[in-house]
């Protein structure tokens, strides 16, 4: 079964409407039906919708309540913009909708969005992958919530890596989060950031440590729409990437011989020459 209808799953970003991508704004502007969740997406994104578009708030609808809209799109060849907070690839409940749309013969497209963890990093002015400190970012949530976690995916296990971690959907159990982070090996003084409604008008972004994370959350009475960033990269200084070092070379730039020799000495003869700026 095929249809002329199309459903676009659009990442709305963390909140601020001007963090929509150009593609997201265009798709919303062209849609016959715009579906959004008022509980998760800022209303300003609807400014891009056509005046005659059918706008549906899905915050009180299960997927069975949205299904008739997809069926109508399939029958009438309509274009639907299904707006998701952040990036649809992360905790967006998109997979089940993709399967439903494809079963109806609808074409499906996904527009990526700015995730809240990158928005929070921008707000606090930090790189999450600092050379010689952290070169990985773990995106996860606390186990034991409404949706079961697969075996082996526990916060304390991820914490053993000691790298940057972004924890979503976990603020309601901040004490357990703190305990798991400490059990995994982060120290009490490991830098952390607590961010509520990042990029919304009422955003609250607070720096703390792993040892004060629970107290910070409870002081501000946070339990939802809150993200945690944790890891030494949030306070690291004095390191330098090889990418823009004069001794580093790549396809578009030659290394300066003296700087190259020094870089090789620092790296024990293992300095590489790959990558582009």
N, C-alpha and C positions, 0 to 999 in steps of 0.2 A: 504494500500500500504506500503510495506517495501522495504528497500534497504540495501545493504552491505556498503554503504557510511557512513561516520561519519564527523560531523562538531564539532570541538573543539573551544569554545570561551575562549581565553587565555588572562588573565590579564598580561599586560606587566610591571606593576608597574609604578612608577612616571616618569621614564626616564632612569636612569642608567641601562645599560644592565645587570650588575652583581646583580641587584635586582630582576631579574627574578627568580621564584622558579625553583627547579630542575625539577619538573613535567612540567612546562611551556617550559623549554629548550628542554626536551625530546620530547614533543608533536610537537614543531616547527621542530625539527630535523627529525621526522618521516613523516611529512605531504607531500602530493603530491602537494597541492596548499596552498600557504601562502598569506593571505590577510592582509594588514596592512595599516594604514593611516599615510602618511608621515607628515601630519600636527600635529599629536598628539603623535606618537610613534617614539622613537629614532631609527635611521637606524642600530645601532649596534646590535639590537636584531635579525636582519637578518643573522648575522654571524652563527646562529645555524641552518639555513635552509640548506637542501641538495643542492648540486651543480645543480642537475637536477630538483629541485622543480620549479614550476611555481609561480612566485612572482608577486602579483598584488597590486598596490597602489590604495586604495579606497578613497583617500581624495577628489577626484573630482566626485565620483560616488554616486548617490542615491541608495537606497536599490534595486531599479529595475535594476541597473547596476551590482549588486552583485548576484542577483537571478539566472542568467544563470550559474554561477559557482556552485551554490548549486544544480541546476538541473543536471549539468554534473556529479557532485559527486554522485548524486543519481543513475544516469543511468550507470555510469562506476565503481561504488564501490570505489570511491576515498576518501582519508582523507584530510580534509581541516582544517587548523589552522587559525582561524579568530582572529587576535590580536587586543586587545582593550587596551587603556591606563588605567593606574591605576587598579582598580578592576572592572570587568564587572557588578557587582551588583549595582554600583553607577553611574548613568547618563551614562550608556553604550549603550543605545538604543538596548539592547539585546533582550528584551521580544518579539518584533515583529519578530526578526530573528529566535528565538526559534520556534515560531508558524509556520513560513514559512518552516523551516527545517523539523519539525514534519509532516507537511502536505505533504511534499515530501517523507516521509518514512525514512528520515535520522535519524541515531542515533545522539544524541547531548550530549555533555559533557562540563562542565565549569571548568576552572582552575582559582582559585582565585588569585588576585595579590595584591601587596603592594599598599595601597592607598596613595595619596599625603599628606593627613592630618597626617598620621602616619610618613611619611618620613620627613615632616616639623618639627614635634615634635622631631624627632631624631636629626635633624640638629641643632635645638636651645637647645637641651639637656634638654627637659622638659617632665615630666609626665603630662598627661592631666586629670588624675583622682587623685588628691591629697587629702589624708584623711582630713576630716573636712573642706575642701575648695570647692571641686567639685568632685562629684561621677557620673556624667553623661556627655556625649558628644553629642551635637546636630549637626547633619550634614544637611545642608540645602543650599538654594540659595535665592537670592533676588527675590521677586515676581515682576510680571510685565514684564518679558522677553518674548522671543519668544514662550516658552511653558507655558501655563497658570498654575498657582498653584491651588491646590485644596482648597476649603473653609477652613478657620481656620489655614492655614499654612502661617503665616506672620512672618517676621523677628522680628518685635517688640513684637509679642506674645511669640515667643521662648526666646527672650532676657529677659523676665520677670523672667525666671528661674534663671538667674544670674550665670549659670554654664558655662562650656567650650563650645564654639561654633566654628564649622568650616564652613566657607562660601565659596562655590564653585561658579564659573560662574557668578561673580558679580562685577568684577573689573571695568568694563566699566561705572558703575553707583556708584562709590565709595562715592559720596556725599550723595546719597540716602541711601546707606548702613549705613554710619555713623549716619545719622539722625534717621534711624529706630532703631539702636542699643541704641542710647541715649534715644529715646522715650520709649523703652522697659525697661529701668532702669539701663543699664550700665552707670557708671560715666565717665567723661572725662578722668580720669587717669587710667581707667581699662586697663591692659596690652593687647597688640595686636601684631600680627606678620603678615607681608605682605610678601608672598613668590611667586616669579616668577620662573617658570621652575625649580622647586625643583629637585635636583640631576642631572640636565643637565649641560653640561660644562659652560653654561652662566647663571647659576642660580643666583638669587638675593634674599636674605632673609634679611629683615629689621625689627627690633623691633621698635614699636611705641606704641601709646595708642589709645583708641577709639576716643579721641578728636583730634588726629593728623592723623587719618587714611586717610582721603581724601587728605590732603596735601602731605602725604608720597607717595600715589599712583600717584598723579599728578606730583610730583617732579621727579619721575623716569619714567614718561610717560608710565604707565602700563595700559593695557586694556583687555588683554586676558592671558590665561595660568597662572593665578594668584589666589592664595588661601589666605584666611584670617583665622587666628586663633585668638580667642578673649576669655578673661575670666581671673579671678583672679588666677587660677592655673598656669598661665604662669609666675608668679613672686612669688608664695607662698613659704615660708620657715618655718622650725621649727615644722612641723607636722610629725607624725609618724604613719605608718600603724600598726595595731595590728598583722598582719600576722606573722611578724618575731620578735615580742615582746616576751621576755622569759616568760611572763605571759599568752601567748596565747597557746592553745592546739588544736591539730587536730589528725587525724588518725595515723600520723607517729611521733608525738612528744608530750611529756608530758609537762605541764606547771610547771615552778618553783613556789612552793607555795607562797613565799613572793612576787614575781613579779605578780603572779596571784591575790593576795589580793590587791595589789596596783592598778592593772588594773581595778579591780572591783570597787574600791573606785573612780577612775577617771571617770568611766562610770556610776556611780550611781547604781551599781549592775546589769548592763545590758550587761556586757562583754560576748560575745559569744565565742563558741569554735568550729566553723565550718571552713571549707576551708582547702585547701592543698597548699603548696608552689609550 
